[in-house]
Amino acid sequence: MFALLARPLVKLNCKVNIVVVVTQETHRLYLQKLDEISKLQQSCSLSISRQRKRLKEMSQLMKTNGGLLDIGQTLEEKKQIIRTQENSLFEMEAFLPKKNGLYLSLVLGNVDVTFLSKQLKFAYKDEYEKFKLHLTIILLLFSFICYFFVSYRFLDAILNFLLVWYYCTLTIRESILITNGSRIKGWWVFHHYISAFLSGVMLTWPDGHQYKVFRNQFLAYSLYQSFVQCLQCYYQSGCLYRLRALGERHNMDLTVEGFQSWMWKGLTFLLPFLFLGHFWQLYNSLCLFRMAGLPDCKEWQVLMCGLCFLVLFMGNFFTTLAVVKQKLKKRNEKQKTR
């Protein structure tokens, strides 16, 4: 009787031992491949660094003596070759581990945030786009409720706290995306830092006469900004989808506030909304500066918010103008060459 019961147990133990051995072998192979990948990453990073150094030396030679041009090659053709190689190195570097920038190092430490596969990169980028759209809709609804239905300082504080959290989260997520090859840069990165600081100052503004005077104006501005950002998100997503389908844009490009150089179709529809938002920022700044000059104004937040709105206006307005001017210039050059 005991012998009959022991046979299934022996078979089960044999199967378990076989499974354990297979699992251990698979794990050993996995660790071996990880070690090989680590060595390949180091070798590839060193090779890219050497290639970048050579390209830099070639660029300096071209500036000094025309680059020792090859027969049959013009200076512009040589520059185009260097630009193509630099773009190729940038694409390669996006799949290699790299050190975090100053901001990510302060927030996350030395944690490696590089995604080593296209699937992971695209999944994170799509999740970023969904997060931005969903939070913009929530902010739109919250601003609408606070402006038309509710007038409590506590709810205003929740809205401002949500804005601080939203912009701070965007700065972290965009830094991770930049590390993984997204090309967002310049003013549109700095824009979110200023917006987060402005929302933090609004959060600390005490409930008084000056705050109540500016409250409805700020809520109306927030409502309009959220509406324009929803328009931008749908419009820019459509532009990126078409350009990626045609192979004209990088797959890790993403939607950002403001008019970008790759957005041209439908420009007459979007630009008026953008410029109205820019001048609304200037109007907010002037109103706050006038309030700061009043004798009964004691809050430091008034002047600080005015400065933040002025910086936002100048950055948004002049960056948008520069991009439009650049695009018009390129368009005219293309028409002349036809």
Contacts in CASP RR format, 6 or more apart in sequence:
PFRMAT RR
TARGET T0000
AUTHOR 0000-0000-0000
METHOD contacts of the structure
MODEL  1
MFALLARPLVKLNCKVNIVVVVTQETHRLYLQKLDEISKLQQSCSLSISR
QRKRLKEMSQLMKTNGGLLDIGQTLEEKKQIIRTQENSLFEMEAFLPKKN
GLYLSLVLGNVDVTFLSKQLKFAYKDEYEKFKLHLTIILLLFSFICYFFV
SYRFLDAILNFLLVWYYCTLTIRESILITNGSRIKGWWVFHHYISAFLSG
VMLTWPDGHQYKVFRNQFLAYSLYQSFVQCLQCYYQSGCLYRLRALGERH
NMDLTVEGFQSWMWKGLTFLLPFLFLGHFWQLYNSLCLFRMAGLPDCKEW
QVLMCGLCFLVLFMGNFFTTLAVVKQKLKKRNEKQKTR
41 96 0 8 1.000
41 97 0 8 1.000
44 92 0 8 1.000
44 96 0 8 1.000
45 93 0 8 1.000
45 96 0 8 1.000
45 97 0 8 1.000
48 89 0 8 1.000
48 92 0 8 1.000
48 93 0 8 1.000
48 96 0 8 1.000
51 85 0 8 1.000
51 89 0 8 1.000
52 86 0 8 1.000
52 89 0 8 1.000
55 82 0 8 1.000
55 85 0 8 1.000
55 86 0 8 1.000
55 89 0 8 1.000
58 67 0 8 1.000
58 82 0 8 1.000
59 82 0 8 1.000
61 67 0 8 1.000
61 68 0 8 1.000
62 75 0 8 1.000
62 78 0 8 1.000
62 79 0 8 1.000
62 82 0 8 1.000
66 75 0 8 1.000
67 75 0 8 1.000
67 78 0 8 1.000
69 75 0 8 1.000
69 78 0 8 1.000
70 78 0 8 1.000
90 181 0 8 1.000
93 181 0 8 1.000
94 114 0 8 1.000
94 121 0 8 1.000
94 180 0 8 1.000
94 181 0 8 1.000
94 252 0 8 1.000
95 114 0 8 1.000
95 116 0 8 1.000
95 117 0 8 1.000
96 114 0 8 1.000
97 112 0 8 1.000
97 114 0 8 1.000
97 116 0 8 1.000
98 114 0 8 1.000
98 179 0 8 1.000
99 105 0 8 1.000
99 110 0 8 1.000
100 108 0 8 1.000
100 109 0 8 1.000
100 110 0 8 1.000
100 111 0 8 1.000
100 112 0 8 1.000
100 113 0 8 1.000
100 175 0 8 1.000
100 179 0 8 1.000
101 175 0 8 1.000
101 179 0 8 1.000
103 171 0 8 1.000
103 172 0 8 1.000
103 175 0 8 1.000
104 113 0 8 1.000
104 172 0 8 1.000
104 175 0 8 1.000
104 176 0 8 1.000
104 179 0 8 1.000
107 172 0 8 1.000
108 172 0 8 1.000
113 176 0 8 1.000
113 179 0 8 1.000
113 180 0 8 1.000
114 179 0 8 1.000
114 180 0 8 1.000
115 121 0 8 1.000
115 124 0 8 1.000
115 180 0 8 1.000
118 251 0 8 1.000
121 180 0 8 1.000
121 181 0 8 1.000
121 252 0 8 1.000
122 251 0 8 1.000
122 252 0 8 1.000
124 176 0 8 1.000
124 177 0 8 1.000
124 180 0 8 1.000
125 177 0 8 1.000
125 182 0 8 1.000
125 252 0 8 1.000
125 254 0 8 1.000
128 173 0 8 1.000
128 174 0 8 1.000
128 177 0 8 1.000
128 254 0 8 1.000
129 233 0 8 1.000
129 237 0 8 1.000
129 254 0 8 1.000
129 255 0 8 1.000
131 169 0 8 1.000
131 173 0 8 1.000
132 170 0 8 1.000
132 233 0 8 1.000
132 255 0 8 1.000
133 230 0 8 1.000
133 233 0 8 1.000
135 162 0 8 1.000
135 166 0 8 1.000
136 226 0 8 1.000
136 229 0 8 1.000
136 230 0 8 1.000
136 233 0 8 1.000
137 226 0 8 1.000
137 230 0 8 1.000
138 162 0 8 1.000
139 159 0 8 1.000
139 162 0 8 1.000
139 163 0 8 1.000
139 166 0 8 1.000
139 222 0 8 1.000
139 226 0 8 1.000
140 223 0 8 1.000
140 226 0 8 1.000
140 227 0 8 1.000
140 230 0 8 1.000
142 158 0 8 1.000
142 159 0 8 1.000
142 162 0 8 1.000
143 159 0 8 1.000
143 219 0 8 1.000
143 222 0 8 1.000
143 223 0 8 1.000
143 226 0 8 1.000
144 223 0 8 1.000
145 155 0 8 1.000
146 155 0 8 1.000
146 156 0 8 1.000
146 159 0 8 1.000
146 219 0 8 1.000
147 216 0 8 1.000
147 219 0 8 1.000
147 220 0 8 1.000
147 223 0 8 1.000
151 215 0 8 1.000
153 207 0 8 1.000
153 211 0 8 1.000
156 215 0 8 1.000
156 219 0 8 1.000
157 203 0 8 1.000
159 222 0 8 1.000
160 199 0 8 1.000
160 200 0 8 1.000
160 202 0 8 1.000
160 203 0 8 1.000
161 203 0 8 1.000
163 195 0 8 1.000
163 196 0 8 1.000
163 199 0 8 1.000
163 200 0 8 1.000
163 202 0 8 1.000
163 222 0 8 1.000
164 196 0 8 1.000
164 199 0 8 1.000
164 200 0 8 1.000
164 203 0 8 1.000
167 192 0 8 1.000
167 193 0 8 1.000
167 195 0 8 1.000
167 196 0 8 1.000
167 199 0 8 1.000
168 196 0 8 1.000
170 192 0 8 1.000
171 189 0 8 1.000
171 192 0 8 1.000
171 193 0 8 1.000
171 196 0 8 1.000
174 182 0 8 1.000
174 184 0 8 1.000
174 189 0 8 1.000
174 192 0 8 1.000
177 184 0 8 1.000
177 252 0 8 1.000
177 254 0 8 1.000
178 184 0 8 1.000
178 185 0 8 1.000
178 189 0 8 1.000
180 252 0 8 1.000
181 250 0 8 1.000
181 252 0 8 1.000
182 250 0 8 1.000
182 252 0 8 1.000
182 253 0 8 1.000
182 254 0 8 1.000
183 250 0 8 1.000
183 252 0 8 1.000
183 253 0 8 1.000
184 253 0 8 1.000
184 254 0 8 1.000
184 256 0 8 1.000
187 315 0 8 1.000
187 316 0 8 1.000
187 319 0 8 1.000
188 256 0 8 1.000
188 257 0 8 1.000
188 258 0 8 1.000
188 260 0 8 1.000
188 319 0 8 1.000
191 257 0 8 1.000
191 312 0 8 1.000
191 315 0 8 1.000
191 316 0 8 1.000
194 308 0 8 1.000
194 311 0 8 1.000
194 312 0 8 1.000
195 312 0 8 1.000
197 308 0 8 1.000
198 305 0 8 1.000
198 308 0 8 1.000
198 309 0 8 1.000
198 312 0 8 1.000
201 301 0 8 1.000
201 304 0 8 1.000
201 305 0 8 1.000
201 308 0 8 1.000
202 218 0 8 1.000
202 301 0 8 1.000
202 305 0 8 1.000
204 301 0 8 1.000
205 211 0 8 1.000
205 299 0 8 1.000
205 301 0 8 1.000
205 302 0 8 1.000
205 305 0 8 1.000
206 299 0 8 1.000
206 301 0 8 1.000
209 296 0 8 1.000
210 291 0 8 1.000
210 294 0 8 1.000
210 296 0 8 1.000
210 297 0 8 1.000
210 299 0 8 1.000
210 302 0 8 1.000
211 299 0 8 1.000
213 291 0 8 1.000
214 287 0 8 1.000
214 288 0 8 1.000
214 291 0 8 1.000
214 302 0 8 1.000
217 284 0 8 1.000
217 287 0 8 1.000
218 284 0 8 1.000
221 277 0 8 1.000
221 280 0 8 1.000
221 281 0 8 1.000
221 284 0 8 1.000
224 276 0 8 1.000
224 277 0 8 1.000
224 280 0 8 1.000
225 277 0 8 1.000
228 273 0 8 1.000
228 274 0 8 1.000
228 277 0 8 1.000
229 257 0 8 1.000
231 270 0 8 1.000
231 273 0 8 1.000
232 255 0 8 1.000
232 257 0 8 1.000
232 258 0 8 1.000
232 270 0 8 1.000
233 255 0 8 1.000
235 263 0 8 1.000
235 266 0 8 1.000
235 269 0 8 1.000
235 270 0 8 1.000
236 255 0 8 1.000
236 256 0 8 1.000
236 260 0 8 1.000
236 263 0 8 1.000
237 255 0 8 1.000
239 262 0 8 1.000
239 263 0 8 1.000
239 265 0 8 1.000
240 249 0 8 1.000
240 253 0 8 1.000
240 254 0 8 1.000
240 255 0 8 1.000
240 262 0 8 1.000
243 249 0 8 1.000
243 262 0 8 1.000
244 251 0 8 1.000
244 253 0 8 1.000
248 262 0 8 1.000
249 262 0 8 1.000
253 262 0 8 1.000
257 316 0 8 1.000
258 274 0 8 1.000
258 316 0 8 1.000
258 319 0 8 1.000
258 320 0 8 1.000
259 267 0 8 1.000
259 270 0 8 1.000
259 271 0 8 1.000
259 274 0 8 1.000
259 320 0 8 1.000
259 323 0 8 1.000
259 324 0 8 1.000
260 323 0 8 1.000
261 323 0 8 1.000
261 326 0 8 1.000
261 327 0 8 1.000
263 270 0 8 1.000
264 327 0 8 1.000
264 331 0 8 1.000
267 324 0 8 1.000
271 320 0 8 1.000
271 324 0 8 1.000
274 316 0 8 1.000
274 320 0 8 1.000
275 317 0 8 1.000
275 320 0 8 1.000
277 316 0 8 1.000
278 313 0 8 1.000
278 316 0 8 1.000
278 317 0 8 1.000
278 320 0 8 1.000
279 313 0 8 1.000
279 317 0 8 1.000
281 309 0 8 1.000
281 310 0 8 1.000
281 312 0 8 1.000
281 313 0 8 1.000
281 316 0 8 1.000
282 309 0 8 1.000
282 310 0 8 1.000
282 313 0 8 1.000
282 317 0 8 1.000
284 305 0 8 1.000
284 306 0 8 1.000
284 309 0 8 1.000
285 306 0 8 1.000
285 307 0 8 1.000
285 309 0 8 1.000
285 310 0 8 1.000
285 313 0 8 1.000
288 302 0 8 1.000
288 303 0 8 1.000
288 305 0 8 1.000
288 306 0 8 1.000
288 309 0 8 1.000
289 303 0 8 1.000
289 306 0 8 1.000
291 297 0 8 1.000
291 302 0 8 1.000
292 302 0 8 1.000
292 303 0 8 1.000
292 306 0 8 1.000
END
